[in-house]
Structures are given as structure tokens and as C-alpha cells.
Amino acid sequence: MKKQKENLISFCCLMLIGVFLSMFRQNENPFDFANYHYYNAFAFLNDRSGQDIVPACVNTFFNPIIDLPLYLYIQYFNDSPNIIYALQGIWTGLLLFTIYKMCFLFFPKNEKGMAFTTIVLDLAITAQSTFSQIGTSTNEITVAFFILWGFYILLKMIKFSETQTWQRFLCSGLIMGIGLGLKQTVITYCIASGLTLILCYPYFKKPIKNISVFALGGLVGYLIINGYFMYKYWILYGNPFFPFLNGIFHSPYFFDFNYRDAIYVPSWQTFFIYPFMWNIHPTSITYYPYYDIRLTVFYILPLILALVLSVKKQMKRFYFNERLFSATCIFCFLSLLIWMALFSMMRYAVVIEVIGAVIFVKLFDMYNARRHTVLFISHISVIVVMILSVIIYPSYGNVKKHIDLPKVSIPDNSLVKIYGLGISFVIPEISKGKNIKTITYYEKCTGQPTVCRLGEGTDFAEYGAFLAQRTEMEKNHQGPTIYFYDKDIKNFQSAELQKVITESDYFCTTFLKHFWASFIGNFQICVPKELKNEILGK
């Protein structure tokens, strides 16, 4: 009873911290929200697959379930953004509580253990990837919670071997599979967890059976969340993973190669030294400057530990005597390597930051117990530097509405042509209760599709089946045509758009310049002059 009460108090306190941090930060990733997070949930609830031609490029086809809560929050609380941020902060609170529970597998439940747990929580929440995404729609904290929850169950079975049952392995895999289904960027940690179980098979009873059950749970969890969309995309596009793995499925709606967002992935020549380059080149793993040394430290630590143990010929002994710590180090190091190979994008590193913080503080505990004064002082100094070096990106506070758009009334049966990314969030606002179709055009890619970053240059609606679908939509359209375009983009070279901007039959004016007090585009709207007053109200 006392344990349950302590857990409840800790849960409530950490949830309040998560909610407070989200409300305090009032943070968002404006481009991703405007480009697909808001639109995807709307499209799913209103079945827009035949009415909008790839409005968010590749991101149009991401699983929308994870975006449904925020979409619904906005429908009910758009005029009270603090309520929305508070609700978004729940995921941060859940992440903190999972870290808290994990820490007490490593530290005793006394004052010393609580002090170490507090340091881990501080290190985890102030890491750049985690702190910069609190309360945002990026959803990386959300899926990190599912991965860490599943991994916590595995760690608990490693520490307490008597708790090992196939049901718990199934549950762990199921939870991680759900996270993968919600957002496939956590494939890194699903692969790493499977490899960790294989490398640590002596820790488990009936390892072949239990590891197989874990994998089965992961598959079931993934299909629960993503199975419907796999079926839908197979029927619509001939590729259940559309637009990914198209080098295998050869859908006519996409380029014939296996796309992944690899803009930050290092070359094989620089792969193993890449973690040392991040602070020298601050934008090498993110579009924001990166000045956090944590990931680099978490890369070095397992290497140093392995080297020391090898020199002392204690590797095997450590592997069997320190099972919990060994498994955690293996998982963290494998996660970091796989993350670098697949993405190397800072936003996707939340789980590595959390697990690395646990390992780092546990080493601090070991040094302290053995009274290595120099190592102790060095360790605590690095911890202080890590916490103080957190980068606080500018937030978007003082907003009166989460979405605040100019009033426009697009006529029923209109075709809306959008030039430029980052504006699909207007589609839900102009399409409610109306039969409106949209077509989106992007900047042209100057290179081959395999070397272009889709979504920032390659308009795959200009090729194959989407082009035929767009042509058919334009051919059969009988109603008014409305144009939205980003005035700051110079590379469209669209004769139709240029004609609309300059000809006398259309009236063009500024539609939107700012979003969450952050400049994301200078969007213009062009409407037929005879409908100017009806649409714009002026």
C-alpha cells in the first residue's frame, strides 16, 4: 500500500512537471505542424485521399493516429492555447515517470538513490533533443515513452529473473510495436532492442522462445496501429508501406527507389568519427545549431568501458555480474550506431539521451562507491556542464489562438491550387462542410530523386500516376479555381501561376505572413475578381 501511494505521488508530481514545462515553453515546430501534423488527422477523419493531391509531399502518408489528440484539442480549445499545451505536456510527464521507474532498477530506494534519480531526470529532460520538443507536435517524446516503457519491462526481467514470463516478453514487444506503428522513426530502437536480447540471451530463461515472443509482440503492436493503413495503401497505391520501400513494391505513384530522409547521415568514411564532428559543425545533425555534448559522451563511454574491461581481462565477468548495466550499455550503443546509420537527425535521439543519462549517472555511482576522487570530480563536472549547456530555442508564447487564420470563404466545388509546402494546415479550415479539392505544387528538384530531399524540392506529383490523377482532376473541374502561393519561393517557373498573378481577371493579396509569431512563409491568395467580396469579405 505504501509503495502504491509513493508511486501515485511521484506520478502526479512528474505529470505536473511535464504539464508545467509545456505551458512554460509554449513551443512548436511550426513548419512540420503547418505541413502535415494538423492536415493528416483531418484527412483521416474526413477521408480526403481522393480530394487532395499529396499536399504535404511524403509526409502526407505518415500514420495520422498519433496526430489525432492534438487535432481534437484544437477543435475544442483553439481559443485557449494554454489548455492545449497542458494536454500536450502529458506525454512529457509520462516520459519522466518511466525514467523514474527505470532509475530504481539501478539505484536504491533511499536518499542517495533519489538524488541519483533526480540527476538522471535533470540530464534527460535538459538534453537538446528532448527539451526542444516538449509540448510540440513532433511526437518524438510520445513514441520515446512507448519505447522506454517496453524497454523498462525487459530490464525488470533481467534484474528479477523470477519475473520472466512469455506474457511479459509479449507485452514489452507489443508496447514497442505500438510506438513503431505510431511513428516509424523509432525503428532504430526496435532493431537495437532485438539485437540486445540476442546478445544478452544468457540472461534469459528459454531465450529462443522468449525472444521470439518479444518479436511477435512487436509485430502485433505494429499491425494494430498500422495494419489498416498498410491495407489502404496496398489497395490505393500497390505498396503497403507507401511511399517507403518502393524499390521493392514498384508503385507507379512514387519513384522506384527505397526512400529515407538521409540528409544528415554520414558517409562511411566519417561514420565512426561523426559524433566528434557535431559540436564542430553545429548543423550537422539538425537544422538548429547543436551544442550538446551528451550524445558524443554517450558514444565514448561504452568504448572506454569495453577497453578498460578488456585490458583488465574482466569483460566476461562484468557481462555476467553486471547484467542490468551491460544490457543497458549494449542497447544504448547499438541505438546510437543504428540511429547514425539510418537518420543521424537530432530530433530522433530522445531515447538515446535518456538511456545515456542513466548509464552516465550509474557510472558516477560506481566511481563514488570506490572512492576514485579524480574520476568523481570529473564526472560531476561533466554533469554540471551538461545541464547548464542546454539550448533554449525561442518559444512561441503569447499566442491568442493555436490556429489563427484570416477569414476566407472558399465557394463550394472549388479547386484550390497550392504552390509551396507548409500550408496544408489551411485545408481543414477552408474545407469544412464543403466539396473542395486541392492540388499542391513544390519547387522543382535540380538533381535525381535519389539525391533530393523529398519535401524540399522534389515534386513527385509531376510524375507517374499522381500526375495522371491531377490532370484528370483539372480536366473535370467545373467550378472556381483559387490559388495559394509562397511569394518567397522563386523556383516555381509556373506559367499558369505567373499568368494568374499578372492578369486582370484575378485579385491577389497577402493571406498569411506569420504563424505562432514565427515567420514560415509569405503566402498570397489569388481569387477571381468577381468572387473577391464573397471569398475575402472585402
Stockholm file with secondary structure:
# STOCKHOLM 1.0

chainA/1-538         MKKQKENLISFCCLMLIGVFLSMFRQNENPFDFANYHYYNAFAFLNDRSGQDIVPACVNTFFNPIIDLPLYLYIQYFNDSPNIIYALQGIWTGLLLFTIYKMCFLFFPKNEKGMAFTTIVLDLAITAQSTFSQIGTSTNEITVAFFILWGFYILLKMIKFSETQTWQRFLCSGLIMGIGLGLKQTVITYCIASGLTLILCYPYFKKPIKNISVFALGGLVGYLIINGYFMYKYWILYGNPFFPFLNGIFHSPYFFDFNYRDAIYVPSWQTFFIYPFMWNIHPTSITYYPYYDIRLTVFYILPLILALVLSVKKQMKRFYFNERLFSATCIFCFLSLLIWMALFSMMRYAVVIEVIGAVIFVKLFDMYNARRHTVLFISHISVIVVMILSVIIYPSYGNVKKHIDLPKVSIPDNSLVKIYGLGISFVIPEISKGKNIKTITYYEKCTGQPTVCRLGEGTDFAEYGAFLAQRTEMEKNHQGPTIYFYDKDIKNFQSAELQKVITESDYFCTTFLKHFWASFIGNFQICVPKELKNEILGK
#=GR chainA/1-538 SS CHHHHHHHHHHHHHHHHHHHHHHHHCCCCHHHIIIIIHHHHHHHHHTCTTTEECTTGGGGGSCSGGGHHHHHHHHHHTTCHHHHHHHHTHHHHHHHHHHHHHHHHHSCSSHHHHHHHHHHHHHHHHSHHHHTTTTSTTCHHHHHHHHHHHHHHHHHHHHCGGGCCHHHHHHHHHHHHHHHHHCGGGHHHHHHHHHHHHHTGGGSSSHHHHHHHHHHHHHHHHHHHHHHHHHHHHHHHSCTTTTTTHHHHCCTTSCSSCCCCCTTCCCTTTGGGGGGTTTTSTTSSCSSCCCCCHHHHHHHHHHHHHHHHHHTTCHHHHHHHSHHHHHHHHHHHHHHHHHHHHTCCGGGCHHHHHHHHHHHHHHHHHHHHHTCHHHHHHHHHHHHHHHHTCCCCCCCCSCSCSSCCCCCCCCTTCEEEEESSSCTTHHHHHHTTSCCEEEEECCCCSSCTTTSCTTSSCCGGGSHHHHHHHHHHHHHCCSCEEEEEETTCCCCCCHHHHHHHHSTTEEEEEEESCBTTBCCCCEEEEEEGGGHHHHHCC
#=GC SS_cons         CHHHHHHHHHHHHHHHHHHHHHHHHCCCCHHHIIIIIHHHHHHHHHTCTTTEECTTGGGGGSCSGGGHHHHHHHHHHTTCHHHHHHHHTHHHHHHHHHHHHHHHHHSCSSHHHHHHHHHHHHHHHHSHHHHTTTTSTTCHHHHHHHHHHHHHHHHHHHHCGGGCCHHHHHHHHHHHHHHHHHCGGGHHHHHHHHHHHHHTGGGSSSHHHHHHHHHHHHHHHHHHHHHHHHHHHHHHHSCTTTTTTHHHHCCTTSCSSCCCCCTTCCCTTTGGGGGGTTTTSTTSSCSSCCCCCHHHHHHHHHHHHHHHHHHTTCHHHHHHHSHHHHHHHHHHHHHHHHHHHHTCCGGGCHHHHHHHHHHHHHHHHHHHHHTCHHHHHHHHHHHHHHHHTCCCCCCCCSCSCSSCCCCCCCCTTCEEEEESSSCTTHHHHHHTTSCCEEEEECCCCSSCTTTSCTTSSCCGGGSHHHHHHHHHHHHHCCSCEEEEEETTCCCCCCHHHHHHHHSTTEEEEEEESCBTTBCCCCEEEEEEGGGHHHHHCC
//
